[in-house]
Amino acid sequence: WKALTLDPNQDNGLAWWTARERDHGGESAYVAALEKVAALPDSWRATLWLGAQHLKDGDVDGAMTRFRSVLAQGAYDSATLLTISGNLGNAGLITELVQLVAPHYNPATHAPQTGLNLVQAYLHLDRLDEAEALLDRLYALDMPPFKSHLDTMAAKLQGCRRASSHARPLDEDALEIAQLTFELPIWMYGLRDPEWLFTHKPTDACKVL
């Protein structure tokens, strides 16, 4: 307890303290211990755990209040959003997950797993553009351990896009066949035709159709 009065957010100390209280007095003692730590100055982790306990007890409003309180303090660590998104996702509260976590999530500073949770939530809500935008930001971080997970999400995104697209019947009367003339080798077009780099072809050069 003395250690928690010095740093109420030290996760191992908080876990040991609350586990001891639960062993002695059950769930009610566990909750009371969290409340006691949450009342300490600059405490936020106990409030986070109380939110998870509210969800476990089926009290969604209580959980959201606790989670919002933690985020409002702004002193949480990089894994806090992961804890919140994981708890809300496991409870099936997908809309609440996005509403609470998305405004605070920064891929550069927060756990990438939180980003994956958010992408999954966007896909579940059919918010495909937001899912794609977040995936792009996560890919840009270039984190090899998570690339396979990002690839899985990208494949899910493409599947959702295909499922949401509506096929149109083919109008054969509207089909036209046209010839496209390439004045340069194909690879040069990707360079935006830099005049200074290439020698101009003679006017009688062969053309490819």
N, C-alpha and C positions, 0 to 999 in steps of 0.2 A: 504493500500500500504506500509506503514511503516513496518508492520508486515512481509510482503512478502520480503522486503529488508533484514530483519533479518533472515528469513527462507523461501526461495522461494518454498520449497517442502512441506510446511504445507498444507495438502489437504483441510481442511475446509476453510482456508484463501484464497487459490487459487480458490476454488469453489465460494466463496462469491464474490471475486473480479471480476472474469470472468462473473458471472451471472449478476452483476450490469452493467458491460460494455455491455453485450448482451442486457439487458433491455433498455439501452440508445441508442445503435447504431446498433442492429441486429447482424447477423452472422459475418459480416466483422469486427465489433468492438470486438467481442468475440475472433476471430483469432488474431487480433492485440494485444489484451490483453495478450494472451498466448505467442505471440512472444516477447512481452516486458518482461514478467517474465522469459522466456527461456534465455534471454540475461543476466540475473543476474548471478553472480558468483556461482558456484556449483549447479546451477538449473538443474533438470532433469525431474521433474513431468510435467511441462508445455510442454516439448518436447514430453513426452509420450502421453499427451492429444492431441497434434498437430498431432501425428501419427494416432490416432483414427479419428481425423477430416479429415485427408487426405483419409482414407478409406471411410468415409461417403461421401466424394466428388468424390469417384471413382479413386483416385490417388494412385494406389498400390505402385508404385516406391517411391513416396514421403513418404508414410507410412513406407515402409521398411527402408528407409534412416533414418527417425526419430527414429524408434525402435532400429535400430543398434547403433545409436548414444547414446541412453540411456544405452544400454547394455555395450557399450565400456567404459562408464564412471565407471561402476562397483560400483556405489554408490546407486543404486536403492534399494527399500525395498522388502520384501518377497512376496508382492502381485503384483509386477510389471509384472512378467512372467505370472501371471494369467490374467492380463489385456491384455497383448499382445496376449496370446493364445486364449483368448475369442474373441477378436476383429478379429483376423485372421480366427478363426474357423467360426464365424458368417458370415464372408465375403466369405466363401467357399475356402479360400486359405490354404488348408490342407498341401500341400507340403512345402509351405513357413513357416507354423506354426512349422513343425518339424525341418526344417533347422535352424530356428532362435532360438527356445526355447530349443530344446533337448540338445545342447551343454552346456547350462547354468543351466539346471534344476538339483537340488539336493533335493531328497525327505526329507532329514533330516532338511533342513533349509527353503525350499520354500513351498508355500501353496499346500496341497494335491490335491486340485481341479485342479491345473495345471497339476499334474501327471495324473489325470483322463482325462483331455483334451488331453494329449499326447497319452495315451493308445487308446483313441477313434480315434485319428489321425492315429496311427499305424495300427489299425484295418481297417480303411477306405482305407489305402494304401496297405493293405495285407502284412504288415511287421509283421507277427505273432510272430516270435521269439523275436523281440524287445518289442512287446506288453507284452508278457509273462514275459520277464526279468524285465520290469518295474513294472508289477503287483506284482511280487515276492518281489521287494524292498518296495513297498507300503504296502503289507501285513505285512512285517517284522516290520513296525513301530507300529503295534498293536494299531490302532485308532478305537475304537468301533463305533463312529459316522459315520465313512466312510466305515465300513465293508460291509454294504448292497450294497453300490455303487460298491465296489470292486467285490463283488459276481456277480453283474449284468454284469460287464465288463468281468469277468472270464467266465461267461456263454456265452457271445457273442464270446469270443475267442474260446471256444470249438466248438461253432456253425460254426465259420469260418474254423476251422481246419477240421471239418467233411465235410463241403462243398467243401474244396479244395482237399480232399483225393479222389483218384480214385479207385473204386472197381474193383477187378480182378475176372474173372470167376473162379469158383471152378473146379479144376482138380481132379475128383474123383479117377482117376488111381494113383494119387500121394499121396493119403491119406494113412497114416500108423497108426496103433494102437499099442501103447507101454505101458509097465507097469513101473511105477516109484516106487521104493522102498524107504520108509521113515525109516531111522535108528533111528530117534529121534522123539519125539512129535513135531508137526508142529511149535508150538510157540518157540521151542528152536533154530530153524534155524535163526530166526531174531537176535539172540544173537551171531551169527558168531561162533557157536560151541565151546564155551570156555571149554577146557578139564578139567581145574581145578575145574569147578563148578558142573559137573555131574558125577554120578557113572556110570561106564561102565556096559552095559547090558550083561548078560550071552549069550554065543554063541547060545544056544537053545531057546532064547526068540522069541515070536511070532512076525511076521512081518505083516505089513499092506500094502496092495496093492491098 
